[in-house]
Amino acid sequence: MKTSSIESISEGTVTSPRGFHAGVTCASIKPKNVEKPDLGILYSSEPCVVAGMFTKNKVKSGPVVISQQRVKNGRACAIVANSGCANACLGEQGLTDASEMTELVAKNLGIDVEDVLVASTGVIGRPLPMENIRKGIGEIVLSEDGGHDMARAIMTTDTVSKEIAISVNDGTNQYTIGGIAKGSGMIHPDMATMLCFITTDIKINHLLLKKALEEAVDISLNMISVDGDTSPSDTTIIMANGMAGSVPIQEDSAEDIVFQRALNHVCIYLAKAIARDGEGATKLIEINVNGAVDETEARQAARMIVNSPLIKSAIYGCDPNWGRIIGALGRSGVAMEESKLDLDMGGYAVVRGGVPAEYDEEDVVEVLKQDYVTITINLNLDTGSATAWGCDLTEEYVVINSQYTT
C-alpha cells in the first residue's frame, strides 16, 4: 500500500520548487517607502501549465483583464507584479501600461509575451510610474532564493510577508509546492482575494490544475474576511513546470487526492496568514459552523459571522457577548431552529439548545484575550460544515484607512 507525506520546508517560499526564480527592485512606486522593493518577477526556466482565479468585482484592473485572458491558454512562464499602485480605474491607459510591463519582461527573458502574466496592488486610480518601471524591470536579477524578496515586494499595508513551501510524497511522486501572498485590507474574497502566487514542480494538465486550484481556494482564500471589501486587483495564480520528473497526475487517482490535500494545506496556511495580518488586527478569529443543512449554508453562516463588525469589535475588547453571534447567524439566511443551537467560545459551552448554558464568564474572557480565538456553532440539523477566518476590529484599522493615500 502506498504511503504519502506532506512536510513543511524550513524557510520555504515560492521559489522552493525546482526551476523557479525570482528577483525584485525598488522602482519608487510607493511614495512613502522609496527604499522598499515594489516590483518583482517570478519566472520558471521551463514552460508551465497555469491556472488562475480573479476578482468577481465588476471593476477590474488592467492587469486582471490581461492575466484573466492569458491564463485561458493554460500556459505561462513568468509573472511580473508591483505594489503601491493598483493600476485600476484608468481605462485604456491601465491596459496599455499592464501590457507594456509584460512586453518588457518577455523581451528581457526571451519568451513569448503571451506567457507573461501581470498583477498590481495598491492605490486605485493613480497611473503607474512607467518610466520607473521600465528602468526597474531592466535591473531585476533573478535567483533561486529570490522568493523571499518577491514576497516582500508585493506587500502594501502588510506587516509581515506570507510564504510557505512543502515537500510532498504521494507514494509515486516526490515534488514541492510553494506560495506567497499579500493582503491586509480590502479582504473579503469573492474568488481568491489579494495577490497569491503558487508554484509547483509536479506534472499536471491544465484542466486538473484549474479544478484543484478552484477547490483549494474555495475552502481557504474564499473563507477569510478582514473588512468586507473586495479589490479590483484580486489575483491568484498557480504555475506547474513538471520539473520534478514525476508521473503526470491522473484525475481521481490516489496521487490526485494527495495533490489536492497538499494544495489545500498551502492555501489554508496563506489564507490564515492574511486574516491574522488584517490591518490593525491583534487576533485571528476562527469560525466553525457544523450541523447545517449543507456545506453551502454552513459557508454562508460562517462568512456572515466572521465579517460582523459587532463581533469583531467584541472580540477585540474580550467581551463574551455571544448574543451578537446568534444575531449574525439569524440574519445569514440559513436554515436554523433556535431551540437546536449550540455555541462554544474557545471550547467553553455558552449556549445549549438555544439558551444560555452554565459557564464562568471570566473563563471565556480569558480565552478571548488569546491571539487565536475559536468560535464553534452547531445547528444540529444535518452534516453541512465550514470554517472561516477573520480578525478583530481595532482603532488602528480606522487610522490606517483614514490616511491610506495621504
Summary of the structure (lengths in Angstrom):
residues: 406
radius of gyration: 21.7
end to end distance: 61.0
largest distance: 68.7
contacts: 1552
relative contact order: 0.14
helix: 34%
strand: 28%
